């Protein structure tokens, strides 16, 4: 047990003999300036402005718009040509179902 304590004291004694590391002049000032430059130079959403992302994203949005407009036009043509507004309302809310009752 004494041998272990001697070894620990010997290891701790080595740290007392070590020289303190000397920093270059204005180290923290230069480090802070470098970190600030990196933050300014690289915006967070830099990838969203690249054409490799923006062009496919715009094409996808345009495709969805074209499909949606096409479906709306087709639906309006079907309801305008075949049914009156009252009939389309009845079919939309299933009000024309016959339940076997005479209510009027």
Backbone as CSV, one residue per row, in Angstrom:
resi,resn,N_x,N_y,N_z,CA_x,CA_y,CA_z,C_x,C_y,C_z
1,UNK,0.820,-1.185,0.000,0.000,0.000,0.000,0.872,1.260,0.000
2,UNK,1.984,1.175,0.790,2.905,2.313,0.825,3.565,2.518,-0.530
3,UNK,3.807,1.419,-1.224,4.420,1.497,-2.542,3.494,2.238,-3.515
4,UNK,2.185,1.995,-3.413,1.210,2.659,-4.278,1.173,4.157,-3.998
5,UNK,1.185,4.514,-2.706,1.197,5.933,-2.337,2.473,6.616,-2.829
6,UNK,3.608,5.905,-2.750,4.865,6.473,-3.246,4.805,6.714,-4.747
7,UNK,4.203,5.794,-5.465,4.080,5.942,-6.922,3.181,7.135,-7.271
8,UNK,2.102,7.303,-6.502,1.191,8.433,-6.746,1.913,9.742,-6.462
9,UNK,2.641,9.822,-5.374,3.386,11.037,-5.030,4.457,11.334,-6.079
10,UNK,5.076,10.298,-6.578,6.111,10.465,-7.595,5.490,11.022,-8.886
11,UNK,4.314,10.510,-9.279,3.644,10.994,-10.492,3.196,12.444,-10.322
12,UNK,2.674,12.777,-9.132,2.246,14.152,-8.887,3.447,15.094,-8.811
13,UNK,4.563,14.597,-8.362,5.780,15.408,-8.309,6.272,15.776,-9.697
14,UNK,6.024,14.911,-10.662,6.433,15.212,-12.032,5.677,16.416,-12.585
15,UNK,4.444,16.583,-12.183,3.673,17.714,-12.691,4.202,19.033,-12.148
16,UNK,4.828,19.018,-10.987,5.376,20.252,-10.424,6.612,20.709,-11.179
17,UNK,7.305,19.772,-11.787,8.528,20.112,-12.507,8.268,20.559,-13.943
18,UNK,7.035,20.379,-14.425,6.721,20.748,-15.811,6.649,22.262,-15.955
19,UNK,7.071,22.733,-17.110,6.985,24.156,-17.379,5.576,24.504,-17.841
20,UNK,5.181,25.729,-17.533,3.878,26.184,-17.982,3.958,26.496,-19.473
21,UNK,2.941,26.067,-20.199,2.919,26.284,-21.646,2.699,27.764,-21.905
22,UNK,3.499,28.305,-22.804,3.374,29.724,-23.111,2.582,29.893,-24.398
23,UNK,1.584,30.763,-24.328,0.739,31.039,-25.484,1.374,32.140,-26.325
24,UNK,1.171,32.074,-27.627,1.651,33.181,-28.462,0.907,34.471,-28.112
25,UNK,1.518,35.567,-28.434,0.886,36.852,-28.140,-0.431,36.979,-28.892
26,UNK,-1.431,37.538,-28.223,-2.757,37.809,-28.785,-3.433,36.548,-29.355
27,UNK,-3.201,35.418,-28.712,-3.772,34.163,-29.200,-5.293,34.202,-29.159
28,UNK,-5.863,34.587,-28.041,-7.323,34.584,-27.904,-7.972,35.625,-28.810
29,UNK,-7.316,36.735,-29.023,-7.856,37.767,-29.916,-7.925,37.242,-31.346
30,UNK,-6.855,36.589,-31.790,-6.850,36.035,-33.152,-7.844,34.891,-33.291
31,UNK,-7.963,34.069,-32.259,-8.920,32.963,-32.302,-10.353,33.484,-32.382
32,UNK,-10.667,34.482,-31.594,-12.002,35.070,-31.605,-12.304,35.697,-32.973
33,UNK,-11.346,36.385,-33.552,-11.540,37.000,-34.866,-11.762,35.937,-35.939
34,UNK,-11.033,34.849,-35.881,-11.209,33.776,-36.856,-12.592,33.135,-36.737
35,UNK,-13.049,32.930,-35.507,-14.373,32.334,-35.305,-15.477,33.274,-35.794
36,UNK,-15.344,34.560,-35.573,-16.335,35.517,-36.049,-16.368,35.561,-37.573
37,UNK,-15.200,35.476,-38.215,-15.156,35.477,-39.680,-15.831,34.244,-40.257
38,UNK,-15.668,33.112,-39.620,-16.315,31.894,-40.105,-17.825,31.982,-39.981
39,UNK,-18.323,32.603,-38.924,-19.762,32.757,-38.766,-20.336,33.698,-39.812
40,UNK,-19.625,34.758,-40.128,-20.104,35.723,-41.108,-20.010,35.153,-42.518
41,UNK,-18.975,34.422,-42.817,-18.735,33.938,-44.175,-19.704,32.836,-44.589
42,UNK,-20.204,32.038,-43.664,-21.047,30.901,-44.015,-22.453,31.093,-43.450
43,UNK,-23.404,31.520,-44.283,-24.775,31.614,-43.783,-25.348,30.222,-43.520
44,UNK,-26.362,30.158,-42.674,-26.894,28.861,-42.265,-27.644,28.150,-43.396
45,UNK,-28.364,28.910,-44.228,-29.164,28.292,-45.276,-28.502,28.455,-46.640
46,UNK,-27.216,28.281,-46.684,-26.464,28.404,-47.916,-26.891,27.349,-48.936
47,UNK,-27.254,26.174,-48.488,-27.639,25.083,-49.388,-28.950,25.373,-50.099
48,UNK,-29.839,26.169,-49.505,-31.137,26.440,-50.111,-31.025,27.405,-51.284
49,UNK,-29.939,28.131,-51.387,-29.769,29.090,-52.466,-29.047,28.501,-53.670
50,UNK,-28.578,27.303,-53.563,-27.855,26.685,-54.672,-28.840,26.239,-55.755
51,UNK,-28.479,26.408,-57.015,-29.383,26.007,-58.104,-29.708,24.515,-58.101
52,UNK,-28.813,23.695,-57.604,-29.074,22.252,-57.577,-30.218,21.896,-56.632
53,UNK,-30.545,22.766,-55.706,-31.688,22.558,-54.829,-32.883,23.399,-55.261
54,UNK,-32.645,24.641,-55.648,-33.740,25.577,-55.937,-34.522,25.179,-57.184
55,UNK,-33.857,24.762,-58.244,-34.553,24.430,-59.499,-35.468,23.216,-59.326
56,UNK,-35.020,22.100,-58.756,-35.962,20.990,-58.548,-37.097,21.339,-57.585
57,UNK,-36.827,22.149,-56.579,-37.892,22.540,-55.644,-38.948,23.373,-56.361
58,UNK,-38.526,24.317,-57.191,-39.484,25.123,-57.951,-40.244,24.277,-58.962
59,UNK,-39.567,23.330,-59.593,-40.244,22.451,-60.548,-41.306,21.603,-59.840
60,UNK,-41.018,21.139,-58.654,-41.978,20.344,-57.895,-43.202,21.174,-57.518
61,UNK,-42.977,22.398,-57.077,-44.086,23.279,-56.716,-44.943,23.585,-57.942
62,UNK,-44.299,23.835,-59.070,-45.045,24.105,-60.309,-45.863,22.880,-60.722
63,UNK,-45.313,21.690,-60.588,-46.026,20.470,-60.944,-47.270,20.301,-60.069
64,UNK,-47.125,20.526,-58.785,-48.275,20.411,-57.886,-49.342,21.438,-58.254
65,UNK,-48.934,22.657,-58.595,-49.900,23.679,-58.989,-50.632,23.292,-60.267
66,UNK,-49.925,22.777,-61.248,-50.552,22.387,-62.511,-51.545,21.251,-62.287
67,UNK,-51.179,20.265,-61.495,-52.076,19.134,-61.221,-53.319,19.611,-60.475
68,UNK,-53.142,20.480,-59.497,-54.274,20.989,-58.726,-55.221,21.802,-59.597
69,UNK,-54.687,22.668,-60.416,-55.532,23.478,-61.307,-56.243,22.586,-62.308
70,UNK,-55.553,21.591,-62.824,-56.188,20.659,-63.758,-57.354,19.915,-63.134
71,UNK,-57.193,19.481,-61.903,-58.281,18.774,-61.220,-59.452,19.701,-60.934
72,UNK,-59.192,20.934,-60.572,-60.267,21.886,-60.308,-61.042,22.204,-61.581
73,UNK,-60.331,22.384,-62.667,-60.999,22.674,-63.942,-61.836,21.483,-64.371
74,UNK,-61.302,20.281,-64.239,-62.046,19.079,-64.623,-63.279,18.918,-63.745
75,UNK,-63.178,19.174,-62.472,-64.314,19.047,-61.564,-65.382,20.088,-61.893
76,UNK,-64.956,21.316,-62.176,-65.912,22.359,-62.532,-66.615,22.043,-63.853
77,UNK,-65.897,21.475,-64.821,-66.518,21.101,-66.098,-67.546,19.995,-65.899
78,UNK,-67.215,19.009,-65.063,-68.139,17.901,-64.819,-69.413,18.379,-64.129
79,UNK,-69.287,19.220,-63.133,-70.472,19.676,-62.404,-71.264,20.690,-63.212
80,UNK,-70.604,21.510,-64.012,-71.319,22.529,-64.789,-72.092,21.909,-65.944
81,UNK,-71.561,20.874,-66.567,-72.212,20.288,-67.743,-73.305,19.293,-67.375
82,UNK,-73.144,18.574,-66.313,-74.049,17.471,-66.027,-75.104,17.793,-64.973
83,UNK,-74.817,18.653,-64.036,-75.720,18.840,-62.915,-75.949,20.329,-62.649
84,UNK,-77.109,20.583,-62.078,-77.379,21.941,-61.613,-76.718,22.107,-60.249
85,UNK,-76.627,23.337,-59.760,-75.990,23.529,-58.442,-76.710,22.782,-57.317
86,UNK,-78.036,22.686,-57.404,-78.776,21.972,-56.359,-78.460,20.482,-56.420
87,UNK,-78.422,19.933,-57.612,-78.110,18.506,-57.756,-76.674,18.199,-57.311
88,UNK,-75.750,19.087,-57.625,-74.366,18.845,-57.195,-74.255,18.934,-55.669
89,UNK,-75.005,19.855,-55.042,-75.018,19.955,-53.582,-75.601,18.685,-52.968
90,UNK,-76.685,18.178,-53.571,-77.315,16.962,-53.061,-76.372,15.766,-53.187
91,UNK,-75.689,15.658,-54.301,-74.792,14.512,-54.481,-73.548,14.647,-53.589
92,UNK,-73.096,15.876,-53.368,-71.918,16.078,-52.526,-72.179,15.656,-51.082
93,UNK,-73.366,15.951,-50.575,-73.702,15.631,-49.189,-74.626,14.416,-49.078
94,UNK,-74.779,13.683,-50.156,-75.560,12.452,-50.183,-76.990,12.689,-49.674
95,UNK,-77.604,13.746,-50.162,-78.968,14.084,-49.753,-80.016,13.467,-50.672
96,UNK,-79.591,12.863,-51.751,-80.549,12.275,-52.685,-80.741,10.780,-52.444
97,UNK,-80.308,10.292,-51.318,-80.462,8.876,-51.002,-81.925,8.572,-50.644
98,UNK,-82.403,7.447,-51.087,-83.793,7.028,-50.805,-83.755,6.035,-49.647
99,UNK,-84.357,6.418,-48.552,-84.352,5.562,-47.375,-85.682,4.841,-47.184
100,UNK,-86.567,4.919,-48.145,-87.844,4.227,-48.050,-88.883,4.956,-47.232
101,UNK,-88.634,6.206,-46.922,-89.582,6.994,-46.137,-90.108,8.142,-46.980
102,UNK,-91.320,8.429,-46.816,-91.931,9.566,-47.489,-92.017,10.697,-46.465
103,UNK,-91.177,11.712,-46.600,-91.123,12.773,-45.608,-91.957,13.977,-46.008
104,UNK,-92.437,14.085,-47.239,-93.215,15.240,-47.651,-94.338,14.849,-48.577
